[in-house]
Amino acid sequence: MFKVLAYLLPFRFFLWAGRRLGEISFILARDKRQIVLKNLEKAFPDFSPEQIKSLALKHFRSLGMGLVESLYIWNSNGENLKPLAKVQGLDNLPDDKGALLMFFHTTSLEIGGILLALFTPLSAVYRKQNNSKFNHKMEKGRRKFLQSIIGSEDLRTLLKHLKQHKKVLYASDQHSTRGNWTFVDFFGQKTAVTTAASRIARTSKIQVLPLSIRREKSTYRITIYPAFKNFGDNPKQDAQTMMNWVEKEVRQVPEQYFWVHNIFKPAPKDSYDRLIP
């Protein structure tokens, strides 16, 4: 059904529908709304309650668009989507070695990664979703455009791809209780993030390039920046460098960051940096 609608209706209609869906979710999804409001209050302490609420509503509209974008692109054939993308920095990709394209969780993460794959071959690391039906649809949609999708726990396959000089999308602005992580400063808050990218860079001797995805009305600006310098030498310093860049990007379009995640988790009393050589 969605595939038929995607063929018959203009893309702008789906973004409009996504905004309306987000507005409804803002009203009905009370728990998620409270998480977003608390995150925004911590990130923007100088904002008034009215400004926080306004930004939260914009974020829910962006979330709604993100969901519709995902469904739209999973049901599309690909080539007709190229005009939606404004890609910059492809010349920053190394020709003779693998690379991690380090991006962060935005509401347009899904469509942005797939759009970039229309311009250069890509693989992606992903985390399986709890909903098996949604996870199946997501995997099927991604496999149409990506060289491969790699489970977030499958380090061996990731290293193999990098050794084969492949370029891999990797989101590293959150932490996993299973892996290595450290505390860094993010929007003035002590925030736990993974250090996996630093260890991968050190092990594989590959470059780590920042990647930003930004929705601009009904198009998407995708920018590949020059590689981080000396990434892999110091996991904690690498994590802080990465999150400094993420914060700078988020402040430009804050409603598009994934505030619905529990970003600023309280540190346990006996908290420590979980760094394993």
N, C-alpha and C positions, 0 to 999 in steps of 0.2 A: 504493500500500500504506500509506504513512504517513498519507495523507489519511483512509483508512478507520479506522486506529487512532486518529487524532485525534478522530474522530467517536464512536468506541465507548468510549474510555478517558478517565478523568478527567485533568485537567491535572497534578495532583499526581503521578500515576504517571510522567509524562514527566520531571518534575524528579527523581524518585527514580532513574529510569534514567540520567539525565544525571550524577548524582553517582557512580553505579557506573562509568559510562564514564570519568569523570574519574579515579577511583581506579586503573583499569586503565592509563590513559594515564600516570599518575604513575610507574608501574612500568616500562612499556615505552618511553616517549618519553624516553630518556636525555638526548639533546642539549637538548631543551626544558626538561627538569627542571633541568639544570645552569644554563641561562640564568636561570630563575626563582630558583633558590637564590642565584646571584651577585647578582641585582638586589635581592633581599630583604636579603642581608647588607650591601649598601651603603646601602640605605634605612633599615634598622633595626640600626645597629651595636651597640646595647645589648642586642639579643636574644641569647639563648643558642642554640647549635646545635640544640637540641631545639625551641625556639620557632620558629626559622626553618624547620625541617623540617615542623613542624605547620602553619604558615601556608602553606607551599608546597603541602601536601596539600589544604588548604582551597581554595586557589586552583585547583588542578586539578579539584576537584569543581565549583567555580563555572564553570570553562571548559566542563566537560561539560554542565552545565545550560544554559550559553549556546548551545552548538551545538544542543541539543535544542529550546530555546526558538525558535531561528531556524527550524528545520524545521517546528515546530508552527505558528508564526504565518504562514509562507509558504503553508501548506496550509489555512488557516482563512478564514472568510468575513468576519471583522471584528467585526461588531456584538456577537457573543456574547463577545468578549474584553474589552469595556469594563469589566466588574466587576473585572478583574485590576488596573486602574490606579487609583492615587490621585494625581490631578493637582492641583498647587498653582501659583498664580502666573500663571494665564492672563490676568489683568487687567494684568499687566506688559507684555504685548505691545502695541506701538504700533498704532493703527488706521489712520493715514494715511501710513505709510511702511514700506519693507521693513526686515527685521532679520535678523541672523545669530544663531541660537541656538547658542551655543558650548558644546559638550559635550566629553567626553573618553572615551578608550577604556576601557570597562568590559566585563565579560563579558555584561552584559544590554543592551548598546548597541543591538542589533538589535531586540529585542522592545520596548524602551523607546521608541525613535524611532517605531516603527509604532503603538504604543498611543497616543502623543501625537497622531499624525495622525488618530486617531478623534475627537479633541476639537476640533482646529483644523486648517485646511488647511496642509500643509507640503510643501516640496521638500527635497532632501538632496543634499549633495556626497558623492561616494564614490570610492574607488580600485578599479579593476578588479582582480579576483583572477587569479592565474596559471593556476589550473585553470579551463579554459573551460566545462566542464559545471557546475561549482559556481557560476561567475560568472553563467551563464545562469539557473540556478535562483534565485540571489539577486536578479538584476535583475527577473525575472518576479514574484517574491514581493513586492518593494518597490513595483513599479508598480501593484499592486492597491490600495495604500493611500496612496501619495504622489502629489502633483500632478505631479512630475517628479523624475528622478534626473539629477544633473549630474556629469560626469566631473571629477576633481580638476584636470585640466589645462585645462578649458574655462572660462576666466575670463570670456570674452565672454558666454556664456550665463548665468553666475552674476550678473554685473552687470545683465544684462537683467531677470532675475527680481527682483532687488532694486529696480530702477527701477519695476517693475510692482507694488511694495508687497507682494511675497510674502515669506513667512517661510521661511528656509532653515537646515536643520541642518548644522552644520559642526564637525568634530573638529579641534582645532588643538594637541594636546599632543605632537605628534611633528614631525620635520622631513623635508624632501625634499631630496635632493642637487641637484634641478633649480631649486628656488625659493630665495627669500630666507629666511635663518634667522639666529638669534643664540644665544649661550650665555647661559643663565640658571641660577640656583640652584634645584635641585629635590631635596628630601630631602638637602640638604647636598652635593650633587654638581653639578659643572658639566655641564649638559645642553643639547643642541642642540634648539631648537624652531623651528617656522616662524613667520614674521612676516607671513604673507599676510593674516590677518584684520585686522591693523592697517592695512595698505595698502588693503584693500577698504573698511574703514570710512571712511578718509580720502577715498577716491575717490568713494564712493557717498553719503557723508553720512548713514549709517544707524547705528542702535544695535546694539550687541553685548551680548546678554543671556546670562549663564551659565545652563547647564541641567544639572541632575544627574539621574541615573537610578540607582535603588538597589533591588535585590531585597530584599524583606522576606518571608521564607518563600515563599509562592506568590502574592504580589502585588507590585506595583511602584510605588514612590513616585517620582513625576516632578515635579521642582520647577523652575519658571522664576523666576529671581531678577531683581531690578531691574538695568537696564543698567549696565555699567561706565561710570564717569565719564571724560570726555575721552579715550575710546578712539579711537586714530587719530592722536594728536598726536606720539607718540614710540614707534616700533616696539619698541625694546629694553625700554623701561619697560612698554609694553603686554604684551609677552611675559612679563615677570617678574610683573606683576599677575595675569595669567591663571594662571600656574603656581603662584603662591602660593595662589590659590583652589583649584586642582586638588589640591594637596598637602593642604590643609585637608579637602577632601571625601574624599580617598583614606584619610586616617588614620582616618576614622570606620568604614569597612568595607574594610580593606586587601586582603582576599582577592578582592574584586570588581574591582580594577584589573587592567589587562592586563600583568602582569609577564612574560608569555611573550615580549614584544617585547624586543629588545636596547636597553633604554631609555638606560642609562648608557654610551654608546659612548665609547671613549677619544678625547680631543681630539688631533688631529695636532699635531706639534711647532710647526708654523707656523700654528696655528689662528687664525682671525680671524672677526669677526662679518661674515657675508655680508649686508650691508644695502645695498640699491640704492635710491636715492630714486625 
